[in-house]
Amino acid sequence: MIAIGLSLAIPSDAAELLNPCLQLASQSKIIINYTDILVSEDYSQPAAYLKALSGNALDQHHNFFGLTHAEPKLEYQLHANFAKSPDGKICAIPDLTINAGFTSMKVYLAQEVTSSCRRQIIREHEYEHVAAWKNHLRAGTRLLENLLRTAFSEPRYYESTMAAEQDLKPWVSSIIKPLELRLFKGLNQAQRAIDAPMSYERVEAKLRSCPPL
């Protein structure tokens, strides 16, 4: 979701009176917001449903008696700051507000798991996934702040305000998109790390300690 607004730089000293574009970089704002989400739980679905929901993307070590399904989101609002340079060109730089979080997050435990002991062990494992989703998205979006400040540390110059308006959104998207892809790649790597063979060996050992059905 992208919202665009416009404002003009207001010079505050002699140099900026001569060239208001010098002030744009100091005016630019990068705001990062992370919103947590409540996790819901579903014990009503069969293991086959959990396997289908995963898209069969998990490795051979994964059992489908538990699954955490999350849908992360990264939205940004764009506000454009414009000024005019001494040579008559229009300079522009964005303010950005990044809103990160999840549209949904649900922990599934297969209906085949009827033992309270086994259910608790599988549930605890799934909440490792929940913690990884939340912690990595929160930390990852915070890391975006300095990267974006560097990327938008200097204004761009245009022949007209119309040209600036047309270019600003593609400019911002060209910076944010690779960062977003890298962030989501890191999120997925964190999930796969939890489902490593050694992790499942620990889970299986705990399950074997449960009373027989």
N, C-alpha and C positions, 0 to 999 in steps of 0.2 A: 504494500500500500504506500503510495507516494503522494504527498501534498506539497504544493509549491506556493510560496509567497514571495513578495518582493519588498525590498527596503533600500534606501539610499544611505551611503556613508555620510556621517556628519564630522567634518574636520575638527580637530581639537588643538592643533598647534600650527606654527607657521609653515613647516614643511608639508603638512597635510593640506593646508590651505592652497599651496602651490600644486600638490598632487594628492587628492583625496584617496587615490587607489592605494597609497601607502598604508592607510588605516584599515583596509579591508581584512588583511590577515589577522590583525589583532581583534577585529570584531567577530571573526568566525567562531562559531560555537559547535562543539561536538558533545552531545548528551547521550549517555547510554542508560537505558532502563531495562532491567530484568524483572519480570513478573513471575512469581512461582505459581504452581498449580497443585490443586488437590488431586491425589491419586485415587482412582476408583478401582474396585476389585470385582472380578467376575469368576465364579466357580461353576458356571452352568454349562460350559462348552466342552465337547469331547476333545481328546488329544488331536484327532484328525483336523478339527477346526483350527487349533493353534498352529499346527504345521502349515496349513494353507495360508493362515494369516501372516506367517513369517515369510511367505513367498519362497519357501524352501531354500532360503539364503544362508541358513546356519550350517555349520560344519557337522561332520559325522558324530562328533562327541555330544552334540546337543540332544537332550531328550525334550519331548514336547508336552511334558506334564506341567510345565510352567512357561510363561512367556510375558514379557513386558512390551507393550505396544505404545510407542510415543510418537507424536507428530510435532517436531520442533518448528518454530516460526521465527523469522527475522524480517521485520518490517522497518521501513524508514520514512521519515518525513523530511522534505527538502524545503528550505527557505533560502531564497536568493538575495544576496546583498550586491547592489550595483553602485557604481560611481563613474565619474567621467575624468579621464586623464587630461593633462594640459594640452595634448595634441588632439583632443577631441574624441579619442576612442573610449569605448565603454569597457570597464573592467568589472569582473564578477567573481564571486566566491560564495560557496554555500554554507549555510548553517545546517547541521544534520542532527536529527533525533533518531536514535536506533532503539526500537522496541523489540525485545527478545523474550521468548517464553515458549509455551507449548499450547497448541490448540486442544490437545487431549493427551492423557496418559492413563493407561489402564494395565493392571496386573491381572493376568489370567492364570488360574490353576485349573487343570483339566478335571472334569467331573469324575474321571476314573479314580482320582486320588481321594479315597474315603477315610484313610487313616489320619487322625489328627496329628500324629507325630510326623508322618511323611509330608503332610500338608504344610506344617510349620517350617520344616527344613526347606522345602521348595519355595515357600513364600519368602523366607529370609534371603535365599539366593536371588530371587527376582527383585527384592528391594536393594540389592547391590546394584542392579541395573538402574533402578530408579535414581539412586544417589549419583551414579555416574552420569546419567543424562543431565540431571540438574546441575551438578557441580561443574561439569565441563562446559555446558552452555553458558552458565553464569561467568565463569572465568574467561572463557573464550571471547565473549562479547566485551568484557572489560579490556582485553588485550587489543581489541579493535581501536580503542580510543586514540592511542599514540600513533598507530598506523594511519588513521584517517587524518589526524592533525598534520602529520608530515605530508600526506598526499595533497592536502588542501592548504598548504602553508603559504602559497602565493596565488594571487588572482590570475585569471586568464583575461586576455584583451580581445575585443571584438570591434567590428566596424559599426555595429548598431545594437540597440537594445534587443531588437527582434532576433538577431543572430545569437546574442548571449542567451536569450530565453530558450532558443531552439537547441543550443548545445549543452546547456547546464545539466539536464536530466541524463543524456547519454554519457557525459563526462563522469557524473557521480556513479552511474550504473557500472561503468567500465572499471571503476575502483572497487566498488562494493562487491560485485559479483564474484571475482576470484577469491576475495577474503571470505565470502559466505561459503563458497565451495570448499575451501580449506578448513573452515570451521566445522562444517557438517562431516567432512571426511574424518576429522579428529574425533568427532562424536561417535561415529561408527567404529573407529579403531578401538575406542575405549570400551564399547560394548563387546567387541570380539575378544578383547583381552580377558573380560570376565568369563567368557565361555571357552577359555583355553582348556586343553585336556587335563591339566593338573587341577584346575578348579573343579571340573566335573568329577575327578577322582575323589576329591574331598567331599563333595556332595553325596556321591554314591556311598562312601564310607559311613557318612552320617545316616543315610537311609537304611543301610544294613543293620544299624544299631537299633532301629525301631522294632517294637514288638511285632511278631508275625501276625498277619491278618487272620 
